[in-house]
Amino acid sequence: MEKTLKFAVFGAGFWANYQISAWKQVGGVELLAICDPDEEKAKKMAEKHGIPNVYRDAGTLFKQEKLDFVDIISSIPSHAPLVMAAAKAGVHVICQKPMAEDYKTCQAMVKACEDAGVKYFIHENFRFQTPIRKCKQLMEQGEIGNPFKARLTFCSGFPVFDNQPALAELDRFIIMDLGVHILDMSRYLFGDVEKLYCQTQKINPSIKGEDVATTLLSMKSGVNCLVEVSYASQLEQETFPQTLMLLEGDKGSIRLDYNHHITVTRKGKGSEKIQADPPQYDWADPDYALIHSSVVTCNQSILDDLQDKAAAENSGQDNLKTMELVFLSYKSSETNKVLYTT
Ligand SMILES: NC(=O)c1ccc[n+]([C@@H]2O[C@H](COP(=O)([O-])OP(=O)(O)OC[C@H]3O[C@@H](n4cnc5c(N)ncnc54)[C@H](O)[C@@H]3O)[C@@H](O)[C@H]2O)c1
């Protein structure tokens, strides 16, 4: 019998509700406590999910609870202090994307966990989406030969601020919140990035940050990958929260369209249609079902690592490469320059 791992959650906002439901789906863990400075929110979440203990400050929680790991699902500025506190308390850490607001802080978070000898994961779930996994599998099977060019598109007019009003207040919005996922996806598909060029735009006048970003990544493998993210797009078909893709190789192409339709075209052999629907869960919000199913697989991979069964893809160390792309994208847009990764 596998040992049940005991954990606590930080943050009782919009996303914690689904993350906790996904943990229940995975099983093998026991949620002992939830902490949020907004105690009313924490109490409500505890009631909804049957969490025994509620805290409003991390210090007291770490003193009183005996934990195997923590899951940090709180506002971005709190990620770094909470990761540091968990490392100090000697418990393994999962932290939501984006890791932190600047690269130096991200590096310090990774180092603090390494020094403390605790495992550190970033909860980067988009790469776990069923259709994305399927496209990568098809590429790895050699269906399109050597990839040379790709387009990854998440362009939407979904009213994202209705569920997450805090996003409208971020000085840096779409690359930090959404681009981080798609940039990570490009690394998942094609490996390390050599250089990038990015342009950002602010179309919605009632938010603080940018809501459109177009980034051209030159991968070390030679693939050129265009990443487009927008929450200002008024399109014939609203596709939230799906990433659409076109992956081209010297022997064919893979197109991922709306509603998880994949078309594989092989040189001289015509096209094949493949359906890559994600699993459905009754606790998932229908608007976010694709993402919510990827939270389950992401949690499972982290749990496998915590149980020493298999290394998770999403280590803090690995995610530094994604965060570097986030910060380089902002700098490229500000300076209008092509920038190289370290
Ligand atoms: N992976 C995904 O697909 C996905 C989707 C949505 C949000 N997220 C991430 O989840 C995190 C939370 O987002 P949200 O939409 O739930 O935000 P939210 O604003 O709804 O909730 C954040 C909560 O964190 C709490 N908080 C602030 N400081 C804290 C601290 N020191 N300790 C404990 N709690 C603290 C706030 O009081 C608030 O209740 C963010 O990092 C966000 O990027 C991920």
The ligand as an SDF file (V2000), in Angstrom:
LIG
                    3D

 44 48  0  0  0  0  0  0  0  0999 V2000
   -2.9860   26.5140  -14.3930 N   0  0  0  0  0  0  0  0  0  0  0  0
   -4.0140   27.2300  -14.7930 C   0  0  0  0  0  0  0  0  0  0  0  0
   -4.5870   26.9160  -15.8120 O   0  0  0  0  0  0  0  0  0  0  0  0
   -4.4710   28.3940  -13.9300 C   0  0  0  0  0  0  0  0  0  0  0  0
   -5.7220   29.0050  -14.1130 C   0  0  0  0  0  0  0  0  0  0  0  0
   -6.0910   30.0650  -13.2740 C   0  0  0  0  0  0  0  0  0  0  0  0
   -5.2110   30.5110  -12.2840 C   0  0  0  0  0  0  0  0  0  0  0  0
   -3.9960   29.9040  -12.1600 N   0  0  0  0  0  0  0  0  0  0  0  0
   -3.0150   30.3870  -11.1590 C   0  0  0  0  0  0  0  0  0  0  0  0
   -3.4830   30.1490   -9.8350 O   0  0  0  0  0  0  0  0  0  0  0  0
   -3.0360   31.1810   -8.9530 C   0  0  0  0  0  0  0  0  0  0  0  0
   -4.2530   31.7990   -8.2560 C   0  0  0  0  0  0  0  0  0  0  0  0
   -5.1220   32.3300   -9.2280 O   0  0  0  0  0  0  0  0  0  0  0  0
   -6.6710   32.6020   -8.9140 P   0  0  0  0  0  0  0  0  0  0  0  0
   -7.3200   32.8580  -10.2260 O   0  0  0  0  0  0  0  0  0  0  0  0
   -7.2000   31.5540   -8.0060 O   0  0  0  0  0  0  0  0  0  0  0  0
   -6.5540   33.9950   -8.1230 O   0  0  0  0  0  0  0  0  0  0  0  0
   -7.5840   34.5840   -7.0410 P   0  0  0  0  0  0  0  0  0  0  0  0
   -7.2900   36.0510   -6.9810 O   0  0  0  0  0  0  0  0  0  0  0  0
   -8.9790   34.1580   -7.3330 O   0  0  0  0  0  0  0  0  0  0  0  0
   -7.1470   33.8780   -5.6660 O   0  0  0  0  0  0  0  0  0  0  0  0
   -5.8810   34.0830   -5.1090 C   0  0  0  0  0  0  0  0  0  0  0  0
   -6.0250   33.9020   -3.6050 C   0  0  0  0  0  0  0  0  0  0  0  0
   -4.7010   33.9130   -3.0260 O   0  0  0  0  0  0  0  0  0  0  0  0
   -4.8680   34.5190   -1.7470 C   0  0  0  0  0  0  0  0  0  0  0  0
   -3.5670   34.9000   -1.1770 N   0  0  0  0  0  0  0  0  0  0  0  0
   -2.8600   36.0470   -1.3710 C   0  0  0  0  0  0  0  0  0  0  0  0
   -1.7390   36.0060   -0.6140 N   0  0  0  0  0  0  0  0  0  0  0  0
   -1.7480   34.8240    0.0630 C   0  0  0  0  0  0  0  0  0  0  0  0
   -0.8830   34.2170    1.0110 C   0  0  0  0  0  0  0  0  0  0  0  0
    0.2270   34.8150    1.4150 N   0  0  0  0  0  0  0  0  0  0  0  0
   -1.2110   33.0000    1.5120 N   0  0  0  0  0  0  0  0  0  0  0  0
   -2.3310   32.3570    1.0970 C   0  0  0  0  0  0  0  0  0  0  0  0
   -3.2080   32.8980    0.2180 N   0  0  0  0  0  0  0  0  0  0  0  0
   -2.9110   34.1000   -0.3060 C   0  0  0  0  0  0  0  0  0  0  0  0
   -5.8020   35.7000   -2.0050 C   0  0  0  0  0  0  0  0  0  0  0  0
   -6.3820   36.2000   -0.8090 O   0  0  0  0  0  0  0  0  0  0  0  0
   -6.8260   35.0330   -2.9220 C   0  0  0  0  0  0  0  0  0  0  0  0
   -7.8990   34.4750   -2.2060 O   0  0  0  0  0  0  0  0  0  0  0  0
   -2.2450   32.1800   -9.8300 C   0  0  0  0  0  0  0  0  0  0  0  0
   -0.8850   31.8800   -9.7600 O   0  0  0  0  0  0  0  0  0  0  0  0
   -2.7690   31.8930  -11.2380 C   0  0  0  0  0  0  0  0  0  0  0  0
   -1.8440   32.2040  -12.2770 O   0  0  0  0  0  0  0  0  0  0  0  0
   -3.6300   28.8520  -12.9390 C   0  0  0  0  0  0  0  0  0  0  0  0
  1  2  1  0
  2  3  2  0
  2  4  1  0
  4  5  1  0
  4 44  2  0
  5  6  2  0
  6  7  1  0
  7  8  2  0
  8  9  1  0
  8 44  1  0
  9 10  1  0
  9 42  1  0
 10 11  1  0
 11 12  1  0
 11 40  1  0
 12 13  1  0
 13 14  1  0
 14 15  2  0
 14 16  1  0
 14 17  1  0
 17 18  1  0
 18 19  2  0
 18 20  1  0
 18 21  1  0
 21 22  1  0
 22 23  1  0
 23 24  1  0
 23 38  1  0
 24 25  1  0
 25 26  1  0
 25 36  1  0
 26 27  1  0
 26 35  1  0
 27 28  2  0
 28 29  1  0
 29 30  1  0
 29 35  2  0
 30 31  1  0
 30 32  2  0
 32 33  1  0
 33 34  2  0
 34 35  1  0
 36 37  1  0
 36 38  1  0
 38 39  1  0
 40 41  1  0
 40 42  1  0
 42 43  1  0
M  CHG  2   8   1  16  -1
M  END
$$$$
